[in-house]
Amino acid sequence: MYKNGAQFVLDPSTVAYHQEHGISKRKVKEQWGNHYRFVKKHPNIDVLILSLEWKELPFMHMHRTLVEYKALEQRFPDEYKEFKHAFRVMLYRIIEYLNSGQPVTKLYDLPGGSEERIKIIQQFETLRPRGFDYLASSFEQIYYL
């Protein structure tokens, strides 16, 4: 709704409770299948970032990663193109591989000396000095699988 311009009003008197529902081992494949269908329909970063749940990262870590990714896009719209592309592709492949039963490894496998790989690593190495710690951490955890 928000992407179509809906306006939301905060009502401070509203109370909400959310009960987490554990997923049994029998339903894990179904969960990732549902996520895969959702990602295919909505392949934006807000949805893709949930792929990090597979690494058992805390929700707040995923949230901070998303905030930093969006800040990176805003502050550097014409930079980090290879890094941003690789990150999105890897997030998508996590779900794709889990859905198809493939091992989640080599999500963005490039030859060691390839120009694209060198650019990705160079861009990645500038993230922490610029304050993108969560984004760098999340990228690191899935790039080197």
C-alpha positions, 0 to 999 in steps of 0.5 A: 500500500505504501508503494502506491502512495497510501498515507498511514496515521499513527494512533498512539492508543493502539496496542498490538500483540504479535505471537511468534509461531515456531516452524516445525522442521517438517514445515521449513521447506514450505516456509521457504517455498512461500518466501520464494513465491513472495520474492518472485512477486516482490523482488525489492530489497525490503523483501529480499533482506528477509533471506538473511533469516536463513543465517539466523541473524537477529531481526534488528540486524536485518533491519539495520542492514536494510536501513544501511542499504537504503542509505547507501542507495540514497547517498551514493546513487551512482556508486557501488553498482557492482556491490548492490547488484551482487548483494541483491542477487545473493539474497535472491539466490538464498531463497531460490536455493532453499526452495529447490533443495540446493546447498546454499553456497557460492551465491555469487561465484566469480573467478578470483581475478575477474574485474567484477569481483575486484570491483565488488571487493573494493566497494565492500572494503569502503563500507565500514569506514563509511559507517555501513557496518551492518551492511558489510557484516551481512554481505560478508556472511553470505559472499564468502560461503 
